[in-house]
Each structure stands twice: as C-alpha cells, then as structure tokens.
Amino acid sequence: MVVHFPDLGLSDSWSLSQLDQLFLQVPTSRSSVCPNFLATLHTFLGVDPSNLRMAGMICFLYLYTLVLPHPLPMEIHVSSDIPLGAGLGSS
C-alpha cells in the first residue's frame, strides 16, 4: 500500500505482510479511540507522538485498519485546495 499526502510533503508505503502484522493488533472495541493502538501506530511508523506533521498519516492508518477486515493493496493520494495554516481548518 502506498499513501501520498503531497500538501504535507509526506509519502510512505508498506507491504501487505507489514500491514498484516498491524491488523493483528487492531482493538476489538471500536467505540472510542484506543490509546494503546495509537502508540502501536506511532511505533509502526517510527515517529514520536509529538510529531504533529505525521498526524494525518496516523489518522489515515487508524481508520484504514478499523474499516477494513484485512489489508488491501491500494495507492491513496490525499490533497486539498484549502491552504494549510490559513485559519480555514485545513491544518
């Protein structure tokens, strides 16, 4: 799977076997955000929780793992016409 966030200058990719391992750790309860799984995602990405630049990637992976029953190969591009940091909610 490949994910591109061109507006943030972020791009990453993972093999299906890497994602399989991540899917094994998805929380069973989906009624609220699981702090332990967020920590797992930070470790998976190799980023510090204080790295707000990676928040979009973490949110994407969190939703991707909760919505799908198993990893699917895909290429995702996320961009916006709303300028970042302009007070319009794009950040």
C-alpha positions in Angstrom: 0.0 0.0 0.0 1.2 3.5 -0.8 -0.1 6.7 0.8 0.8 10.2 -0.5 0.0 13.5 1.3 1.6 15.9 -1.2 0.4 19.0 0.6 2.3 17.9 3.7 5.3 16.5 1.8 4.6 13.0 3.2 4.6 9.7 1.4 5.0 6.2 2.8 4.5 2.6 1.7 4.1 -0.7 3.4 4.0 -4.3 2.3 0.9 -6.4 2.9 2.8 -8.6 5.3 3.7 -5.5 7.3 0.1 -4.4 7.4 -1.0 -7.9 8.3 1.1 -7.6 11.5 -0.5 -4.2 12.2 -4.1 -5.6 11.6 -3.4 -8.3 14.3 -3.2 -5.5 16.9 -6.4 -3.6 16.0 -8.5 -3.1 19.1 -11.7 -5.1 19.3 -13.7 -2.3 20.8 -14.3 0.5 18.2 -16.5 2.7 20.3 -13.7 5.1 21.2 -10.1 5.9 20.3 -7.7 3.3 21.8 -4.5 5.0 23.2 -2.6 1.7 23.1 -3.3 1.3 19.4 -2.3 4.9 18.8 1.0 4.0 20.4 1.3 0.9 18.2 0.8 3.1 15.1 3.5 5.6 16.3 5.9 2.6 16.7 4.8 1.1 13.4 5.6 4.4 11.7 8.7 5.0 13.8 7.6 8.5 14.8 7.4 10.3 18.1 3.9 11.1 19.4 4.8 14.8 19.5 5.4 14.8 15.7 2.2 16.6 14.6 3.3 16.5 11.0 2.5 12.8 11.0 -1.0 13.2 12.5 -2.7 12.8 9.1 -0.8 9.6 8.4 -1.7 8.2 11.8 -5.4 9.1 11.4 -5.4 7.5 8.0 -3.8 4.3 9.2 -6.1 4.2 12.3 -9.2 4.4 10.1 -7.8 2.1 7.4 -7.3 -0.6 10.0 -10.7 -0.2 11.7 -12.7 0.0 8.5 -11.2 -2.9 6.5 -11.3 -6.5 7.7 -7.8 -7.1 6.3 -5.2 -5.1 4.4 -5.9 -4.4 0.7 -3.3 -3.2 -1.8 -4.0 0.4 -2.9 -2.5 3.7 -3.6 -4.0 6.7 -1.9 -3.5 10.4 -2.7 -4.9 13.0 -0.3 -4.7 16.7 -1.2 -6.8 19.8 -0.6 -7.4 23.1 -2.3 -7.7 24.7 1.2 -4.3 26.3 2.1 -2.6 24.8 5.2 -2.4 27.1 8.2 -4.7 29.8 6.8 -7.2 29.6 9.6 -9.7 27.6 7.4 -9.5 24.3 9.3 -7.1 22.6 6.8 -4.4 22.0 9.4 
